[in-house]
Every structure is written in structure tokens, then in C-alpha cells.
Amino acid sequence: MYILIINCGSSSVKAAVINSQNGNRPIELQIERVHQQPIVSINDQQSQCPEAGHEAALKYALPLLQKKLKELDIAIHGVGHRVVHGGKQFDRPVIITPEVEQTIQQVSNLAPLHNPVNLIGIHVAQSIFGDLQHIAVFDTSFHQTMPKRAYTYALPKDLREKHDLRRYGFHGTSHHYVADLAAKYLQTDLKSLRIITCHLGNGASVAAVEYGRSVETSMGLTPLEGLVMGTRSGDVDPGVLIHIAKEENISIEELDVLLNKKSGLAGLSDVGNDLRDIIDKAADGNEDCRLAIQVFAHRLRKYIGAYAAVMGGVDAIVFTGGIGEHSSVIRHRAAQRLDFLGALINEDKNHDVRLSAAVPVVDFSMNHSRVKLLAIQTNEELAIAKDAVRLIEHKNEVNTLPTIPIAVSARHIHLTQEAVEALFGKGYQLTVKAPLSQPNQFACNERVTIVGPKRNIEKVRVLGPTRPKCQLEISRTDEFALGIDAPVRASGKVENTPGIKLIGPAGEYMLQEGVICAWRHIHMTPDDARIFGVEDKDIVDVQVSAGSRPLTFGNVLVRVSPKYKLEMHIDTDEANAAELPMYSKGVLYKTDGTATLITKKIKH
């Protein structure tokens, strides 16, 4: 399919017609100087729009693009719109409806320079391409999987809730795209990798992508937080801002301009925001430019180290964006001294990086580097096109899937035979109390005491049979009661998780690792997976209508095995919060985080 992608910026507009399969762009459109005398470029042809402003420029330019489509005999199948801020309402691309437009408008206070012009682009495009599906793809949606601990600001609760104050993150389309490309290059499932993605351009951000989900990112409520950028300051002590406002007697508006337009590389170097110019002048001896490079690289390396700690390790570090793809100097400085992580840079390969559509990924790490250093050419427009196609292909379908039984999983522990014998005596075998719903699984008569730094939890049920690794699955309430920090993990993913002490009737046993909060998941057989159209390790949504209100459980992990029986597992905290009654059922209605899962076509 050919998709028209429209990206309305605050002072310019970019658009392209893209082949969603191979990324070819037969038509590219650009509008510069939107607020003065707009210059419209379509491929190699330029013209001037008689009126200024986004609406006038688009009403002038899009019919020219439409004419070009006819000249090239190209039919487009949909229109994808980049929307900067989706707030907390949008965690995936959506087909644009009046309700979607209203919500985009409602969160415009969070992106006042971008969301209103994004809406102008939508309205003008709809007036010209009204017979096509229009899809909104949000910069913030990929980061909606961040846990509360990552997105919550330490501000009073009433203010946070009144003004939707939280960290949203941006560049999500790019972070998701390059993480997926890195996994394909490494020939490994994205859901098995921990990747740090560094999108470095005039705007810059870092994301921690753990097993396919964004769990941390450097930008916050706005794109101002985080790294040093072209003209944005990035992280600054809020006390500095109060001090400047008092001492310089400047307004909030002037402070906004200072932080967003006059700081960052431009403020540090005093020669502008183009890193290429800064690097050249630094080589000529300009100390301010040298400092700008040092601060930029230091902040980036600091975030990389922090995100490796957040994920308990890292498998690949990706550099993308204009700077990340083209600046060997910044890649060199950022990758210095990361050998403690197992990331070893090959300076020759780094210097020789040349990315293109034919070679979108280059590995510039040493052959024996445990952590791969990758330069990847991002392609946000292609990512938007692919998202649009997935939605368009399912627009005439309805959900006829069977329901999924939901089981509440109380705290429990799986033990190795070694642990069983340490806790219950040499040669001891677990005894069956009752069979579980999953085949060949059973609750044991045996129980153990869990000893945490803060307090103990007694009579924790052991589940059988024994396993190759010990694993204690607890809820968030248990986590705080014990006084430990247990990550959300899929069953079996116990690397770099906390350990804990166990007490049984015959002795004690110290787990070196294995305490997790279980990622909500669905067990299903391969036959079930074929029916639902999913694969092992897919992430889906499950809609539940039981209880006092309808709700959706997002980010549900699919686990496929012939040994399983169809059932979704959530922990006690989630069931209580949702007020789910016993024997609740849900419907799986989303797949891959973007497209509605459908099994039956609507007949018109």
C-alpha cells in the first residue's frame, strides 16, 4: 500500500507518499517558512504559497501533491498523521474519528506548539482526501508501558491528577522502530532483549526498551527534560530556574524561550545548535565548543549507564537520529568507558559507519563485545505507514473471538529439588494437595516462610513439580511488605532479580535471585494461538466486562505451549483493584500493540 504521511511541525510541514512494504518515496513534500511566505517543494519543483499559516499552506500544497499522484498514476490507500502528544489516552495508533480529534484537542495544553497544528493537518487532509482512512500515530504512545515509578513526578497528588502531570516521553515511533530493527539485525526476538535506544538530533532522547516495552525514557511531560539538545537545556535544577527568574526579573514566557530556544548546544557553544559547526570550531581551539561536546556526551553516557541499571543489564545500545547516525565523534565519546557493561567500541568500524536504505544497521562494536553497539538509520515515516496499513487492513472486520477464562494468581513459589531438600529434608519429595488448571501443575501441601528485609510472609504455598530454577511470584503489596524491589517479569526471566531467604521445617535456603512480580499473561496452546492470531511472546489487550465496570488489561503477555490450557493470570492486587468476581472472562481484542485483532469480515 501507498500511504501519505503528514508531519505538521510548529514552523514547517513535511509529507511523503511511502510504499509501506519497501519504504520507497515517489513523492516528497516540504513546506518551509510557514508563518512568513511559505515555500512549497514537491520533489524538485518549488512554488510559493500566496498566504501564510498552516491551513493556507496545506490547502495550497496538498492539491499539488494530489496532482502529482495522478501524474505518476499512484493511488494512496490512507493518510497517516504524526501527532506529538497523545496524553495518557492513547497508547497506540488509532483511526481518526471526531472523538479522537476532540481528545487530541483536549491534551493540546501539553503540546501547545504541536497538537493544534497537527489537528490543522488532519482537518485539511480530510477535506482533500475525505474518502480515505486517516490514522493518528502518537510520539508518546510507545512510552505508555512505563511503570508508575518511572513516569510519576514527586509532586503533590492533587496537582498531578488535576493537570495530568507525569512523564510521557517522545520520539516513541523512532525508539520503537530502531529497537525492532536492532532485534531483527541480531536475529533475536525483541521480547528477549534489553536495548537502550539513543535518538540524537536537534531534539534528543534515550529510552530503555526492556523485552519489547519502553520502561524508561529521558523526556518528560514535555520534550524539554533529559539530554542536552540543540536549543533545549535538558535536565536543570528547578532551583536554578527560580534563581534566574528572581535575579533577572524575567517572566514565565521569557523563561520558556530561554530554556527551549536559547539553551542546549546553542547556549553552551555560543555558535549555534548545529553540532557539525561546533565540532569544527572545537577542533580549531574554541573552548566553549569543546565544553558543549563534553557536556552533551557526558549527559548521554550518564543516561546509558542509568538505563542499564534500570533494566539490570543491556544487550544492545543503539544510536540513531541525525547526530546518532552521522557523528562518529559523539558515538565515540558516548561509548567510552562502557566496558564495565560489556560494551567495547571498535574505533575503525565507528569511523567508517555509513548508513543508507540498503544498509540501515551497522555494528561498530568489537567482535567479542557482549553488548552490541549499533548505528541504525531511523525511518519514522515508514513506521507510521506500517502502523496505518495495519489499521486499514482491519477496518472492515469485527471481533468474534471466544472468551478467555481469568484466574487470580496468589503469591506462590516454585522450587528446585535442591531447595526442597534444604527446606524439608534430604530426599524429600513434594506432595500434591490439589491439581491446578494448567496440566501437570499442582498446589503442594508444603509451605515456606519468606524472610524480607522489612518483614516476613508466612505459609507461602509451594507449587509443583520442581523446576530448574527457583522463582517466587509476589504482588506489589507483598513487595512493599517484604521491603524489596521486584521487577515485573515473565515467568522464567529471573536474571538480575532480587534474592531472598526462605525458611522451611528442616532448614533455610537463600535464593540468589528469583523474586518477581509476574507480568500478567495468557497461557494458550498452539491451536489457541492460531485461533487468536497471535504468537508466543506477543503483547495483547484483554477486555473484561465482568465486575462493576468494563475495563481493559493492557500489555498482557502471550505464552504458547502444548502443555498449557487457555487461561489468563493476573495477581491478587489487580483482581481486587478491578473488583473482578470469580470466574470472570475476557476477550482478546488487540495484537502487537497497534491493530485490532479480527477474525470475521463484515459483509456489506
N, C-alpha and C positions, 0 to 999 in steps of 0.2 A: 504493500500500500504506500501511496504518496501522502504525506501529512504536511500541512502547512503549520510551521511553528512560529509563534509570535512572542517576542520578548520586549515588552514596553518598559524601558528604563526611565529614570526621572528626567533625563535631558536628551535621550536618543532612543531609537527603536531599531531592533534587529529582527529580521524574519527570514525564513528559509523554507523551501519546499524540499522535503527529505524523503528518500526511499528508506522505509523503515527496516528493510532487510539488510541492505549493504551500506547505508549511510550516504549514498550519493546525493549531491545537492545540485540539481539542474538550475535552480533559481535561488538567488540570494538577494535580499533587500536590506538596505540600511538607510535610516533617516538620521541625519546629524543636525545639530543646532535647532532643535525642535522649537525652542522658545524665542528664537530670533528670526532667521529666514531659512526654513527647513530645506536642506538639500537631500534629494531622494536619489539613491543609487540602486539600480536593478541590474545585476550582473555588471556589464561595462558601461551601461547607459546612465547618464545623470540628468536630472532636471530639478527645477526649483519650485517649491510649493508656494503659491501666492499668499497663503495665510500661515500665521504661527500657531503653535499649540498642538497637543497630541491629537485631538479629534480632527482638526482640519488636515493635519499632515497625513493621518491614516486614511481619511476619506479621499485624499488625493492619491496616495501611494497604492492602496490595495486594489483599486480598479486597474492601475497599470500592471500590477502583478497578475491580476486576473486575465488581462490581455496577453501577457507573456505566456501564461498557461495554455491559452488557445493556440498561440503561435507554435509552441513546442508539442502540442497535442498531448498534454498531460492532464489527467483527471485526478484531483485530490479527493481523498476519502474522509478527511476530517481535519479539524483545526485544534492544535494543542497550544495552550496558553501557559506561559510561565507566570505564576503568581508568587510573590515574595513571601507573604505571611498567611498561613492558614490557621493561626492561633492553635488552641487545643482541640478545635472542632474537626480538623482534617488531618488524618494520619495516613492518607493515601490519595492518589489522583481520583478525580470524580468527573462524571459527565455534568456539564454546567446546566443548572436549572435556575428558575427565578429564586428559589430558596437558597441555592448555593451562592448566587450573586449577592443576595441580602446578607449572608453570613460573611462573605469577603468584605463587604462594606462595613459590617459591624466591627471587624477586627482591624479596620484601617487605621485606627488610632495607634496601633502597634507598629505600623509601617506607613506613616503619613505621606512619604515621598513616593511610595511604590504602589501600594494597593489601589489607590484611586486611579492612577494611570493604567494599571493592569485592567481595571474594570472598563476604562475607556476603550482599550484594545479589544476587550471581549465584545462590547456593545457595537463598535464599528464593524468588527469582523462578522458578527451575527447578522448585521444589516446587509452585508455583501454576500456572505456565504451562509445564508439562512437555512438552506436545505441540508446542511452537514451537521454532524455531531461536533460539539465544542467541548473540549476537555481541559480542566484546570489541573496543573501539576504544581505542587507547592514546594518552595525551598525548605520549609520547616518540617514536612511530613515524615521524612526518614528518621528524624530525631525524636519522634513521638514515643519511641520504645525506651527512651532513657528512664531509669528508675527515679523515684521521687528524691532520693538522696542526691542525685546528680542535677536535677532541674530546679530544686527548691532553693530560693534565696532566704537568708536568715533575717527576714523582716517580719513584723507583726502579722499574724494570721489574717486579721480583718482587712489590712491593706492588700495583702497578697490576693485574697479572694475578691475584693471589691474591684481591683484593677487588673486582674489576671496576670499578676507579676510572677514570672517564672522564667527559666531559661528555655528557649525554644530551639536555638541553633539555626544555621542557614547553610547554603551550599549543599543541601541534602541530596539533590539529584546527582551532583558531581561525586560526592563521597560514596554514594551507593553504587554508581556506575563504575568507578575505578576499583572499588573493593571487589565487585563481581568480576571485573576483568582480571584483577590480580589472581583471584581464585582459579579462573579458567587457565591463566598462564601457568600457574603452579600445579595444574591438573589435580586440584583438591577441592572438595565440596566447601563452599563458602561457610557453611554452617559448622565446619570443623576447624575454622581458622580464627586467629585473633590478629586483626590488622589495624595499624594506625595509618590513617589517610591524611595527608597534608595538602590542602588546596591553597596554593600560594599564588596570589595575583595582587592587583590593587586592593582587593578585599581578600583576606586570608583567614583560614580557619583549619583546625585539626579535629579529627573525630576518632574515637575509639570504637571500632566495629568488632564486637565480640560474637562469634558464631552467627554472623549474618545480621545482627542487630546493633544499632547505634546505642551505646551505653554512656557515652560522654562526648561533648563537643565544646569547643572553646568560645564560640559566640553565644550570646545570651538572649535576653528579651529583645535586644536589637543587635545589628551586626557590629556594634562598637566594642563589645567585650572581647578579650582574648589576645591574639597575636598583635604585634606591631604591623600596621598595614600601610598602604600608600599615603593616605592623608588622615587615617584614623589612629588614635592613640593606643587602642587596645587597653589592657588592664592598667588602671591607675588607682592609687589610694583615694577613696572618696574624700578623705580629709584634704587632699591636695586641691580638689575642686572647690571645696568650701573656702579654703585659704585664698585661692586665686580670686574667687567671686568677691570676697571681702576686701582684699588688698587692691585689686584692680577696679573694683566697683563696676563689674560688668553684669549684664542681665543674663537670664536663662538662655535667651536666644543667642546671645553672643558666646556664651559658654558652649552651646551646641555647635556653633560654627567652628570654634576653636578646636574642639575635640574631633569633629568629623571632617573638617576641611583643611585645617592648618597644622595638624599634628602628624604622628606616624613618621615615615621616612622623610616626608617633606619638611616636617618640623625639626627633625634631628639633623638632617643634612644641610638645610637651608639652600638646596639647589633644585628642589622639586621632588616629585614622587616616583620618577622613572628609575628603577633600580639599575638599569644599564648605565645611565649617566652617573649615578652615584658610584658604581664600581669603577668606572673610568677615572673619575676625579679622585677616588681613594688611591688608585694606583699612582696618581700624579702627586700624592702627598697631602691631600685635603683631609685634615684630622676629623672634621665634622662628618664627612662621608664615611671615613673609617669607623667612627663610633656608630653611625647609623647601621652599617652592616653588622657590626659586632652585637648591637642590641637586638636587631632583627633575628639573627641566628641563635643568640643565647635564649631568647624567649621561645623560639621554636624548639630547640633542643630540650628545654625545660619541660615543655608540654609533652614531648615524646616520652621522656622519662616518667612523667606523671601518669600518662595513659598506659604505659607498660605496667606500672604498679597497680592501676585500677583493674586491669584485666588479669593480673597475676602472670604476666608474660606476654610475648608478642611473637608472631610468626613472620610477619612482613611489614615493612614500613614503605608507604607509597608517597611519592612526590608528584604533584600534578598542578594544573593551572599555569599561567604564563611564566611565572618565576620557577615553579617546581619542575616544569618540563624543560626549560631552556637555560637555567642558571646553574652551571656546574659549580660555581663558587658557593652558592647557598647550599646546594646539596652536600658539598664537601664540608662546609662549616657545621651544618646541622648533624651530619653523620659522624663527626669527630667524637671520639671518646664514648662511643656507644658499644664498644667491645664487651663491656660488662653485661650487656643484654644478649651478646652473641651476634651483633651486627657489625660486620667487618667490610669496610668500603674498599673497592678496587679503584684506585685513583685513575688509572688508564681508561677503564671502562666508563667511569663517571665523566671524564673529559670528552669521550667520544660519543656520548649519548646524542642520537639524532632520531627524534620521533616523527612518525608520519602515519597516514591512514593505513599504509601497508605494514608498518612496524610500530604499533601503538604501545608496546611494552618493551622496556629494556631493563635487564637485570644488571646493576652496576656494583654488586657485592662480590666478595671473594668466593671462589668455588666452595670452600669449606665453611662459609658463613652460615651459622644456624638460622639466623634471621635474614631474610632476603630484603635487599634494598632495591626498590623498583621505581623507575620513572615511567609514568603512564600518561598518555595523551587523553585528556578528558573529552567528552562529547555529550554535553548536557542536552543539546538539541536532539541527538539521536535517542538518548534515554527518554526524553519527553515523547518522541514519536512512537517508540515502542510501547510506552505506557498508554498512549492514545489508542493504538491498534488493539491492545488487549481489551480495552473497554468497548471499543466499537464492535469488535467481533462478537461480543456477548450482549449487545444491546437488545436483540430480539429474542431473548431467552428467558425462561423462568426457572425457578428452583423447585425441583421435585425430589430432592434428596430425602432419604429416610432419617429419622431422628437418631441421636446418639445418646445412650444412657450416660448419666453423670454420677460419678461416685466421689464421695468425700474421703480423702486420704488423711487419716490421723497420723500423728508422729509415729515413726517406726524405725527399726534398724535392721540392716542386712549384715550378716557376719561371715567371716571366713571360718574354716574349720579350726584354724589356729586360734582365733579369737574365742570360738565356742569352748575349746578345751581350756583356755586360760581362765575363762569366766565360770565354767560349770564343771571342770574336772577333766583329767586326761582320758581320752577315748570317748568322751560324751557325744551323743547324737541328739539333734533337735527332735522334739516330739510334736505331733500335729494336734492342735486344738480345734481348728476348723479350716476347711478349704476356702480359698479366695476365688474371686470371679475370674481371674486370669488362670489359664490352665496350668496345672502342676505347681501352683503357688499356694502357700498355706500360712495361716497365722499359727505361731507356736505357743505352747504353754509357757515357754521361758520368757522372762522379762529381765531387764537390767536397769541400773541406775546410771544416769548421765550426770557427770560432775563438771559444772561450768565454773568459770572464774567468779561469777556472781552468786549463783545458787545451783541447786541440784534439781533434776526432774527424775522422779522415781517411777518404777513399773512401766518402763517403755517396752512395748511389745517387740519381740523378735519375729521377723518373717523368714520363712524358709522356702526353698532349701538354701544351703550355704552358697556363698558366691566367691569369686576370685578376689574381690576387694570388699572391704567393709564400707558401708555407706549409711549415715544417719540422716534421715529426712525429717526436717522440722518446719514449723510455721514461723512467721515473723514474730508472733507473740512469744513462742519458745525462744527464739533468737535473743530477744531482749531480756527474757527471764534468765537465760543462761549467762548473758553478758558477752556474747561472741558476735562476730560479723560473718554470717554465712552467705555466700553468693547464690543467686538464682542460677541453677544449672540443670541440664538434662541428666536423667539417671545414668550413672556410669562415668560422668565427667567430674571426677573428683580431684584432678590435678590442681595443685595450688589452692586447695580449700583448707579451712581450719581443721585441726585435730581436736580431740577431746578425750577425757578419761572416762572409762566405763568400769562399773563395779558389778560383779556377779556373786553368787553364793560361794563360789570356790576361789575367787581371787579378783585381781584387777587387770585391765588391759588398756594400754594407751594407743588410741588412734593417732597416727601421724598426720593423716588427712582423711577427708571423707564426710564432713558435715556440710550439708547443702539445704537450701530451700528449693524444693522441687519445682522446676518450670512446669506450669500447667500443660498437660499433654493429653493426647488421644492415643490409645492402643488400637490398632486395627490390623487385620490380616491383609495379605496382598490382594485378595479378592475384594475386600472392603475398599482398599486404596484405589483399585481400578474403578469401582462404582463411584467413588467420590472425586476421582480425577486428580489425586494427589500422590506424592511420593514420600518415602521416608525422609524425615528431617524438614519437610515443608512447614511453613508457618501459616496458620489459618485463623479465622474468626469463628466463634460458635455463638449463635443467637439462642437465648433461653427465654421462653415466655412464662415459665412457671414462677411461682413466688408472687410477691406483692407488686412487682413491676417488671416489664420486659427489660432485658439488658443483654449486652454483648460482651463476651470474654474475648479480648484481643490477644494476639501473639501466643496462640496455642500451638505447641509443637506436635507434629505428627510422628508417631513411631510405628513402623510397619515390621511385622514378623509373622511367620506362620504359627508361632507359639501364642500369639495374642488373641484376645477376644475383644470385640468392639466396645470401647468404654472410654469416657473422658474422666481424668482425675484432676481434681482441684483440692487445695488444702482446706483445713477447717476454718481458718481466718476468712478466706474468700467465700466459702459457703455461708458463713454467718453474716458477713457484710452484705451478701446478695440476698439473704433471707430465703435461701433455697430450701424447699421441703424435700423430704426423702423421695427417691425415685424420680427426680427431675430428668428431663430430656432436653437436648439442644439440637439445633440444625446448623450444620457446617455450610456457610454461605460465602466465604471468601477464600481465595487461594493466592499465593505468592505475594500477599500484601497489597495487591492492586486490583485484580479482576474478580468480578462476581462469578462464583462457580455455578454453572448452569448445566442441566442435563437434558432439557427439553425445549425445542424451538416453539415459539408462539406461531400459530397458524393464522394468517390474516385473511 
